[in-house]
Amino acid sequence: MARIVYSMLTSLDGYIALSNDDIGLPVPEAELHQHFNDMMRQASAVLAGRRMYGTMRFWDSPERETGATQVERDFAHAWRETPKIVFSTTLRQVGLNARLVDGDAQDAVRSLKARTDGLVILGGADLAASLARAGLIDEYRLYMHPVVLGGGKPYFQSGLSLALTPLGTQSLPQGVTLLRYAPAG
């Protein structure tokens, strides 16, 4: 059975972006980037909503590798090799190694979880809120960057209420602290 992990960089005040179009968080440098590369290589699949997928499509094109660092090229390869499931009612097509789901996200993830093994990375606050309400997320990974954005798109959607159990912390490069939690009970 798949293990669904909601994983995002976030500011100390809990925001993953200043707005839907402007991330606002510092770009991961090589050592921190390698952490995310390793996680992507472990993933059986990636789940993303429309906006998160749109942001991550940057890595789809091999042409983007011109001028990229080795760690960025490595991530691009891992991204392209990992199957992606994109949840959107407005997109009509998705890129290579991606499948579009325009129906019920909760039903699709229940099915995926039952027929897939390993780590499934979930990105995007709106999709995560829907899946959290359905009890489909197994772990929350908050990568706390030592910055304060003062507002924007929150990691946890407003109105979402969860009881969580700490799984541990880890100090990472760039002053980032990984906080890991599982749903309580």
GUVOTOR-404216 format. One record per residue: residue number from 1; residue in one letter; x, y negated, z negated of N, C-alpha, C, O in turn. Coordinates in pm, whole numbers, m for minus. Example, Ala and Ser with C-alpha at 12.3 -4.5 7.8 and 13.67 -1.06 7.14 Angstrom:
// GUVOTOR-404216
[r 1, A, [1319, 569, m780], [1230, 450, m780], [1320, 330, m780], [1424, 332, m846]]
[r 2, S, [1285, 225, m708], [1367, 106, m714], [1290, m3, m787], [1341, m114, m804]]
This chain:
// GUVOTOR-404216
[r 1, M, [85, 118, 0], [0, 0, 0], [89, m124, 0], [191, m130, m70]]
[r 2, A, [50, m221, 78], [125, m347, 89], [119, m426, m41], [24, m415, m118]]
[r 3, R, [222, m504, m61], [229, m596, m175], [228, m738, m117], [323, m779, m51]]
[r 4, I, [120, m812, m142], [102, m947, m88], [168, m1047, m184], [133, m1054, m302]]
[r 5, V, [263, m1124, m131], [337, m1221, m212], [321, m1360, m150], [362, m1385, m37]]
[r 6, Y, [259, m1450, m227], [245, m1589, m186], [371, m1662, m228], [401, m1672, m347]]
[r 7, S, [444, m1712, m130], [578, m1764, m153], [594, m1899, m82], [582, m1907, 40]]
[r 8, M, [622, m2005, m160], [640, m2138, m102], [737, m2220, m185], [743, m2207, m308]]
[r 9, L, [814, m2306, m117], [889, m2410, m185], [789, m2512, m238], [690, m2542, m171]]
[r 10, T, [813, m2563, m356], [723, m2661, m414], [802, m2764, m495], [912, m2736, m543]]
[r 11, S, [745, m2881, m509], [806, m2985, m592], [779, m2953, m739], [695, m2868, m770]]
[r 12, L, [848, m3021, m829], [825, m3001, m972], [681, m3032, m1012], [628, m2975, m1107]]
[r 13, D, [618, m3124, m939], [480, m3159, m970], [380, m3076, m890], [261, m3109, m886]]
[r 14, G, [427, m2968, m826], [336, m2869, m769], [290, m2889, m626], [190, m2829, m586]]
[r 15, Y, [359, m2971, m549], [318, m2996, m410], [412, m2928, m311], [534, m2928, m328]]
[r 16, I, [352, m2869, m207], [431, m2801, m104], [459, m2893, 15], [542, m2863, 100]]
[r 17, A, [388, m3005, 20], [406, m3102, 128], [344, m3234, 86], [252, m3239, 5]]
[r 18, L, [397, m3343, 145], [337, m3474, 120], [199, m3483, 183], [107, m3543, 126]]
[r 19, S, [185, m3422, 301], [57, m3419, 373], [58, m3296, 460], [151, m3216, 454]]
[r 20, N, [m43, m3280, 543], [m49, m3164, 632], [59, m3167, 738], [94, m3062, 793]]
[r 21, D, [114, m3283, 768], [211, m3295, 877], [353, m3324, 832], [446, m3313, 912]]
[r 22, D, [373, m3361, 706], [504, m3403, 659], [542, m3322, 536], [481, m3338, 430]]
[r 23, I, [642, m3234, 549], [679, m3145, 441], [728, m3222, 319], [676, m3201, 209]]
[r 24, G, [826, m3312, 333], [871, m3394, 222], [969, m3330, 126], [1030, m3401, 45]]
[r 25, L, [989, m3199, 131], [1085, m3131, 45], [1219, m3122, 116], [1225, m3118, 239]]
[r 26, P, [1328, m3119, 39], [1460, m3106, 103], [1471, m2976, 184], [1415, m2873, 146]]
[r 27, V, [1542, m2982, 294], [1563, m2865, 380], [1658, m2770, 307], [1760, m2815, 253]]
[r 28, P, [1628, m2639, 305], [1719, m2545, 241], [1857, m2546, 308], [1869, m2539, 431]]
[r 29, E, [1961, m2556, 225], [2098, m2546, 274], [2134, m2397, 286], [2053, m2311, 250]]
[r 30, A, [2252, m2368, 336], [2291, m2231, 375], [2264, m2125, 268], [2203, m2022, 297]]
[r 31, E, [2307, m2148, 144], [2291, m2044, 41], [2145, m2018, 9], [2104, m1902, m4]]
[r 32, L, [2065, m2123, m5], [1923, m2106, m32], [1853, m2048, 90], [1767, m1961, 77]]
[r 33, H, [1891, m2094, 208], [1834, m2041, 332], [1857, m1890, 340], [1769, m1816, 382]]
[r 34, Q, [1977, m1845, 299], [2007, m1702, 303], [1912, m1621, 216], [1875, m1509, 251]]
[r 35, H, [1872, m1678, 103], [1773, m1612, 16], [1644, m1586, 93], [1587, m1477, 86]]
[r 36, F, [1598, m1687, 167], [1475, m1672, 245], [1496, m1578, 364], [1404, m1504, 401]]
[r 37, N, [1614, m1580, 422], [1646, m1486, 530], [1633, m1343, 479], [1572, m1258, 544]]
[r 38, D, [1691, m1317, 363], [1687, m1182, 305], [1544, m1138, 279], [1508, m1023, 305]]
[r 39, M, [1462, m1229, 228], [1322, m1196, 201], [1248, m1167, 333], [1169, m1073, 340]]
[r 40, M, [1274, m1248, 436], [1208, m1226, 564], [1247, m1090, 622], [1163, m1021, 680]]
[r 41, R, [1371, m1053, 608], [1418, m923, 659], [1350, m806, 587], [1337, m698, 644]]
[r 42, Q, [1308, m826, 463], [1241, m721, 385], [1093, m710, 419], [1029, m610, 386]]
[r 43, A, [1038, m812, 482], [893, m819, 502], [844, m724, 611], [905, m709, 717]]
[r 44, S, [732, m660, 581], [661, m579, 680], [578, m666, 772], [555, m632, 889]]
[r 45, A, [533, m781, 718], [448, m873, 795], [446, m1008, 725], [483, m1021, 608]]
[r 46, V, [401, m1109, 800], [379, m1244, 748], [234, m1279, 774], [183, m1258, 884]]
[r 47, L, [167, m1334, 673], [32, m1386, 687], [40, m1537, 682], [107, m1593, 595]]
[r 48, A, [m27, m1604, 774], [m22, m1750, 778], [m153, m1807, 829], [m220, m1748, 914]]
[r 49, G, [m188, m1921, 776], [m298, m1998, 830], [m247, m2080, 948], [m128, m2077, 981]]
[r 50, R, [m337, m2153, 1011], [m304, m2229, 1132], [m191, m2330, 1109], [m96, m2334, 1187]]
[r 51, R, [m200, m2410, 1004], [m99, m2514, 982], [38, m2455, 948], [140, m2501, 1000]]
[r 52, M, [41, m2353, 863], [169, m2292, 828], [230, m2225, 951], [351, m2237, 975]]
[r 53, Y, [148, m2157, 1028], [199, m2094, 1149], [253, m2200, 1246], [358, m2181, 1307]]
[r 54, G, [182, m2310, 1258], [228, m2418, 1346], [364, m2472, 1303], [448, m2502, 1387]]
[r 55, T, [386, m2483, 1173], [515, m2528, 1121], [625, m2426, 1151], [735, m2462, 1192]]
[r 56, M, [594, m2299, 1129], [694, m2193, 1144], [721, m2155, 1290], [821, m2089, 1318]]
[r 57, R, [636, m2196, 1382], [659, m2166, 1524], [789, m2226, 1575], [839, m2187, 1680]]
[r 58, F, [842, m2320, 1501], [972, m2378, 1533], [1074, m2268, 1559], [1161, m2282, 1645]]
[r 59, W, [1063, m2156, 1484], [1161, m2048, 1491], [1134, m1950, 1606], [1215, m1860, 1629]]
[r 60, D, [1023, m1966, 1677], [986, m1872, 1784], [1080, m1875, 1904], [1105, m1772, 1966]]
[r 61, S, [1130, m1990, 1937], [1203, m2007, 2062], [1353, m1986, 2045], [1416, m2054, 1964]]
[r 62, P, [1411, m1892, 2122], [1558, m1875, 2117], [1633, m2002, 2156], [1747, m2021, 2114]]
[r 63, E, [1570, m2090, 2235], [1635, m2215, 2274], [1663, m2304, 2153], [1755, m2385, 2156]]
[r 64, R, [1586, m2289, 2046], [1605, m2368, 1924], [1737, m2334, 1856], [1785, m2410, 1771]]
[r 65, E, [1795, m2221, 1894], [1919, m2177, 1829], [2040, m2258, 1874], [2145, m2254, 1809]]
[r 66, T, [2028, m2331, 1984], [2139, m2414, 2029], [2167, m2519, 1922], [2080, m2598, 1886]]
[r 67, G, [2289, m2519, 1872], [2328, m2614, 1769], [2289, m2572, 1629], [2320, m2642, 1532]]
[r 68, A, [2221, m2458, 1615], [2180, m2411, 1484], [2299, m2345, 1413], [2392, m2296, 1476]]
[r 69, T, [2293, m2344, 1282], [2395, m2275, 1203], [2371, m2125, 1211], [2264, m2081, 1254]]
[r 70, Q, [2468, m2047, 1168], [2453, m1901, 1168], [2336, m1856, 1081], [2261, m1767, 1120]]
[r 71, V, [2319, m1918, 964], [2210, m1880, 875], [2074, m1914, 938], [1977, m1841, 919]]
[r 72, E, [2067, m2024, 1012], [1943, m2060, 1083], [1915, m1962, 1197], [1800, m1922, 1217]]
[r 73, R, [2017, m1925, 1271], [1999, m1826, 1379], [1953, m1692, 1322], [1867, m1626, 1380]]
[r 74, D, [2011, m1653, 1209], [1972, m1528, 1143], [1824, m1532, 1103], [1752, m1434, 1123]]
[r 75, F, [1780, m1646, 1046], [1639, m1658, 1009], [1549, m1651, 1132], [1446, m1584, 1130]]
[r 76, A, [1589, m1719, 1237], [1509, m1719, 1360], [1490, m1576, 1412], [1380, m1539, 1453]]
[r 77, H, [1596, m1498, 1409], [1585, m1358, 1454], [1491, m1279, 1363], [1405, m1205, 1411]]
[r 78, A, [1507, m1296, 1232], [1421, m1224, 1137], [1276, m1266, 1155], [1186, m1181, 1151]]
[r 79, W, [1251, m1395, 1174], [1114, m1445, 1196], [1053, m1381, 1321], [940, m1332, 1318]]
[r 80, R, [1129, m1382, 1430], [1075, m1327, 1555], [1051, m1177, 1546], [959, m1126, 1610]]
[r 81, E, [1131, m1105, 1468], [1118, m960, 1457], [1005, m918, 1363], [956, m805, 1373]]
[r 82, T, [963, m1005, 1274], [860, m972, 1176], [721, m996, 1235], [693, m1106, 1283]]
[r 83, P, [633, m895, 1231], [496, m916, 1280], [425, m1024, 1198], [440, m1031, 1075]]
[r 84, K, [349, m1106, 1267], [275, m1213, 1202], [126, m1199, 1230], [86, m1162, 1341]]
[r 85, I, [46, m1227, 1128], [m99, m1230, 1142], [m141, m1372, 1109], [m117, m1421, 999]]
[r 86, V, [m203, m1437, 1206], [m239, m1578, 1194], [m391, m1588, 1182], [m465, m1535, 1264]]
[r 87, F, [m437, m1657, 1079], [m579, m1673, 1052], [m622, m1813, 1094], [m578, m1913, 1036]]
[r 88, S, [m709, m1820, 1195], [m754, m1949, 1245], [m883, m1930, 1325], [m899, m1833, 1398]]
[r 89, T, [m973, m2025, 1310], [m1093, m2026, 1393], [m1079, m2124, 1509], [m1166, m2131, 1595]]
[r 90, T, [m970, m2201, 1511], [m952, m2301, 1616], [m845, m2264, 1718], [m853, m2305, 1834]]
[r 91, L, [m744, m2187, 1677], [m641, m2145, 1774], [m702, m2044, 1872], [m790, m1967, 1836]]
[r 92, R, [m654, m2047, 1993], [m701, m1951, 2094], [m594, m1849, 2129], [m623, m1742, 2182]]
[r 93, Q, [m468, m1883, 2099], [m359, m1790, 2125], [m246, m1815, 2027], [m233, m1924, 1972]]
[r 94, V, [m165, m1712, 2008], [m47, m1722, 1922], [72, m1666, 1998], [56, m1606, 2104]]
[r 95, G, [190, m1687, 1944], [313, m1648, 2013], [345, m1501, 2003], [265, m1419, 1959]]
[r 96, L, [465, m1472, 2046], [518, m1337, 2050], [519, m1276, 1910], [552, m1343, 1812]]
[r 97, N, [484, m1149, 1902], [485, m1072, 1777], [389, m1129, 1674], [412, m1117, 1554]]
[r 98, A, [281, m1193, 1721], [180, m1248, 1632], [42, m1205, 1681], [18, m1190, 1801]]
[r 99, R, [m47, m1187, 1585], [m185, m1148, 1616], [m278, m1250, 1553], [m259, m1288, 1437]]
[r 100, L, [m377, m1293, 1628], [m473, m1393, 1582], [m595, m1323, 1522], [m650, m1230, 1582]]
[r 101, V, [m637, m1368, 1404], [m759, m1320, 1340], [m848, m1441, 1320], [m810, m1535, 1250]]
[r 102, D, [m966, m1440, 1382], [m1058, m1553, 1365], [m1180, m1513, 1284], [m1274, m1592, 1270]]
[r 103, G, [m1179, m1391, 1230], [m1289, m1345, 1146], [m1258, m1363, 999], [m1180, m1451, 961]]
[r 104, D, [m1319, m1280, 917], [m1304, m1289, 772], [m1163, m1252, 729], [m1119, m1138, 747]]
[r 105, A, [m1092, m1347, 672], [m953, m1325, 630], [m944, m1222, 518], [m854, m1139, 517]]
[r 106, Q, [m1037, m1228, 425], [m1033, m1134, 313], [m1048, m990, 360], [m975, m902, 314]]
[r 107, D, [m1142, m964, 451], [m1159, m828, 503], [m1036, m783, 580], [m992, m669, 565]]
[r 108, A, [m979, m871, 661], [m860, m837, 739], [m743, m805, 648], [m667, m711, 675]]
[r 109, V, [m726, m881, 540], [m614, m858, 448], [m637, m731, 366], [m542, m658, 339]]
[r 110, R, [m760, m704, 326], [m790, m577, 256], [m750, m459, 344], [m686, m364, 297]]
[r 111, S, [m786, m466, 469], [m753, m358, 563], [m602, m347, 582], [m547, m237, 577]]
[r 112, L, [m535, m459, 602], [m389, m460, 618], [m321, m402, 495], [m228, m322, 506]]
[r 113, K, [m367, m443, 380], [m307, m399, 254], [m318, m247, 239], [m225, m183, 190]]
[r 114, A, [m430, m190, 281], [m452, m47, 268], [m369, 36, 366], [m333, 149, 336]]
[r 115, R, [m339, m21, 483], [m271, 58, 587], [m126, 20, 610], [m62, 73, 701]]
[r 116, T, [m73, m72, 529], [65, m119, 546], [141, m94, 416], [84, m104, 307]]
[r 117, D, [267, m63, 429], [354, m50, 311], [451, m167, 306], [480, m229, 408]]
[r 118, G, [500, m196, 187], [606, m294, 172], [556, m434, 143], [440, m458, 113]]
[r 119, L, [652, m525, 154], [630, m666, 125], [559, m736, 241], [600, m724, 356]]
[r 120, V, [453, m808, 209], [384, m893, 305], [390, m1035, 249], [336, m1062, 142]]
[r 121, I, [455, m1124, 323], [472, m1263, 280], [352, m1345, 324], [312, m1341, 440]]
[r 122, L, [297, m1420, 232], [183, m1507, 257], [231, m1651, 245], [292, m1687, 144]]
[r 123, G, [203, m1733, 344], [237, m1874, 341], [116, m1959, 375], [40, m1925, 465]]
[r 124, G, [99, m2068, 303], [m11, m2160, 331], [m110, m2164, 217], [m165, m2061, 178]]
[r 125, A, [m132, m2281, 162], [m213, m2297, 42], [m361, m2264, 61], [m422, m2203, m26]]
[r 126, D, [m418, m2302, 174], [m561, m2277, 194], [m590, m2127, 208], [m683, m2076, 146]]
[r 127, L, [m511, m2058, 289], [m527, m1913, 304], [m501, m1845, 169], [m574, m1754, 131]]
[r 128, A, [m398, m1888, 98], [m366, m1829, m32], [m482, m1846, m130], [m512, m1753, m205]]
[r 129, A, [m546, m1961, m132], [m658, m1984, m223], [m772, m1886, m195], [m831, m1830, m287]]
[r 130, S, [m802, m1865, m68], [m908, m1771, m30], [m873, m1629, m76], [m958, m1557, m130]]
[r 131, L, [m748, m1589, m53], [m707, m1454, m89], [m693, m1439, m241], [m719, m1331, m294]]
[r 132, A, [m654, m1546, m310], [m645, m1541, m457], [m783, m1521, m518], [m800, m1443, m611]]
[r 133, R, [m881, m1592, m465], [m1018, m1579, m516], [m1070, m1436, m499], [m1153, m1390, m579]]
[r 134, A, [m1023, m1366, m398], [m1065, m1228, m371], [m977, m1127, m445], [m999, m1006, m434]]
[r 135, G, [m878, m1175, m520], [m790, m1085, m595], [m695, m1006, m507], [m658, m893, m542]]
[r 136, L, [m655, m1062, m394], [m571, m989, m298], [m422, m1023, m306], [m341, m962, m236]]
[r 137, I, [m385, m1118, m391], [m244, m1156, m403], [m184, m1081, m522], [m238, m1083, m633]]
[r 138, D, [m72, m1014, m498], [m4, m935, m601], [101, m1014, m677], [132, m983, m792]]
[r 139, E, [157, m1116, m613], [262, m1194, m678], [264, m1335, m622], [241, m1358, m503]]
[r 140, Y, [293, m1430, m711], [310, m1571, m674], [457, m1606, m698], [510, m1586, m807]]
[r 141, R, [522, m1658, m594], [661, m1704, m607], [664, m1853, m580], [642, m1898, m467]]
[r 142, L, [691, m1928, m683], [702, m2074, m673], [850, m2109, m675], [917, m2089, m776]]
[r 143, Y, [900, m2161, m565], [1038, m2205, m555], [1040, m2353, m589], [1018, m2438, m502]]
[r 144, M, [1066, m2385, m716], [1056, m2520, m767], [1182, m2601, m732], [1291, m2576, m784]]
[r 145, H, [1163, m2698, m642], [1270, m2789, m603], [1275, m2904, m703], [1170, m2950, m747]]
[r 146, P, [1393, m2951, m742], [1402, m3059, m841], [1371, m3195, m780], [1454, m3286, m785]]
[r 147, V, [1253, m3208, m724], [1203, m3335, m671], [1058, m3351, m714], [989, m3252, m743]]
[r 148, V, [1012, m3473, m719], [873, m3504, m750], [816, m3577, m628], [868, m3681, m588]]
[r 149, L, [711, m3523, m569], [650, m3585, m450], [541, m3685, m488], [513, m3777, m411]]
[r 150, G, [478, m3668, m603], [377, m3763, m646], [241, m3744, m584], [150, m3823, m609]]
[r 151, G, [225, m3643, m503], [97, m3614, m439], [119, m3539, m310], [232, m3521, m265]]
[r 152, G, [10, m3495, m250], [18, m3423, m124], [m61, m3294, m128], [m164, m3285, m194]]
[r 153, K, [m11, m3194, m58], [m75, m3063, m49], [m25, m2977, m165], [94, m2946, m172]]
[r 154, P, [m115, m2936, m258], [m70, m2860, m374], [m48, m2711, m342], [m111, m2656, m252]]
[r 155, Y, [42, m2650, m416], [67, m2505, m407], [m62, m2431, m441], [m103, m2339, m369]]
[r 156, F, [m127, m2471, m552], [m255, m2412, m591], [m366, m2510, m555], [m364, m2626, m598]]
[r 157, Q, [m461, m2464, m477], [m572, m2548, m433], [m655, m2595, m552], [m676, m2520, m647]]
[r 158, S, [m703, m2717, m546], [m789, m2773, m650], [m911, m2682, m669], [m971, m2637, m573]]
[r 159, G, [m945, m2657, m795], [m1061, m2575, m827], [m1029, m2427, m840], [m1115, m2350, m883]]
[r 160, L, [m908, m2386, m805], [m868, m2246, m817], [m826, m2221, m961], [m739, m2291, m1013]]
[r 161, S, [m886, m2123, m1025], [m853, m2090, m1163], [m799, m1948, m1168], [m865, m1854, m1126]]
[r 162, L, [m675, m1933, m1221], [m610, m1802, m1228], [m544, m1785, m1364], [m488, m1880, m1419]]
[r 163, A, [m549, m1665, m1417], [m468, m1629, m1533], [m350, m1549, m1478], [m369, m1452, m1405]]
[r 164, L, [m227, m1591, m1514], [m108, m1529, m1458], [m16, m1477, m1568], [m13, m1531, m1679]]
[r 165, T, [57, m1373, m1535], [156, m1314, m1624], [295, m1339, m1567], [319, m1307, m1451]]
[r 166, P, [387, m1397, m1645], [523, m1421, m1595], [594, m1290, m1561], [587, m1192, m1635]]
[r 167, L, [664, m1290, m1447], [745, m1177, m1406], [894, m1207, m1418], [976, m1115, m1419]]
[r 168, G, [929, m1335, m1426], [1069, m1371, m1440], [1102, m1499, m1367], [1020, m1555, m1294]]
[r 169, T, [1225, m1543, m1390], [1276, m1663, m1325], [1414, m1633, m1269], [1481, m1538, m1310]]
[r 170, Q, [1454, m1715, m1175], [1587, m1700, m1116], [1635, m1838, m1073], [1562, m1913, m1010]]
[r 171, S, [1760, m1871, m1109], [1822, m1995, m1064], [1882, m1972, m926], [1954, m1875, m904]]
[r 172, L, [1851, m2062, m834], [1897, m2052, m696], [1975, m2178, m659], [1973, m2275, m733]]
[r 173, P, [2044, m2177, m546], [2116, m2296, m500], [2023, m2417, m484], [1901, m2404, m478]]
[r 174, Q, [2086, m2535, m477], [2018, m2664, m462], [1932, m2700, m582], [1843, m2784, m571]]
[r 175, G, [1959, m2637, m697], [1881, m2666, m816], [1743, m2607, m816], [1661, m2642, m900]]
[r 176, V, [1713, m2517, m722], [1581, m2454, m712], [1569, m2344, m817], [1662, m2266, m838]]
[r 177, T, [1455, m2339, m881], [1425, m2232, m976], [1307, m2153, m922], [1201, m2209, m894]]
[r 178, L, [1327, m2023, m908], [1220, m1934, m864], [1141, m1890, m987], [1198, m1834, m1081]]
[r 179, L, [1012, m1916, m987], [920, m1872, m1091], [830, m1764, m1030], [762, m1789, m929]]
[r 180, R, [829, m1647, m1091], [749, m1536, m1037], [638, m1501, m1136], [660, m1491, m1257]]
[r 181, Y, [515, m1483, m1081], [399, m1450, m1162], [314, m1344, m1092], [313, m1334, m969]]
[r 182, A, [244, m1266, m1172], [145, m1171, m1121], [10, m1207, m1181], [3, m1266, m1289]]
[r 183, P, [m97, m1173, m1112], [m229, m1195, m1173], [m237, m1118, m1306], [m193, m1004, m1314]]
[r 184, A, [m292, m1181, m1409], [m308, m1115, m1538], [m415, m1008, m1527], [m513, m1024, m1455]]
[r 185, G, [m394, m900, m1598], [m494, m792, m1599], [m473, m704, m1485], [m547, m607, m1467]]
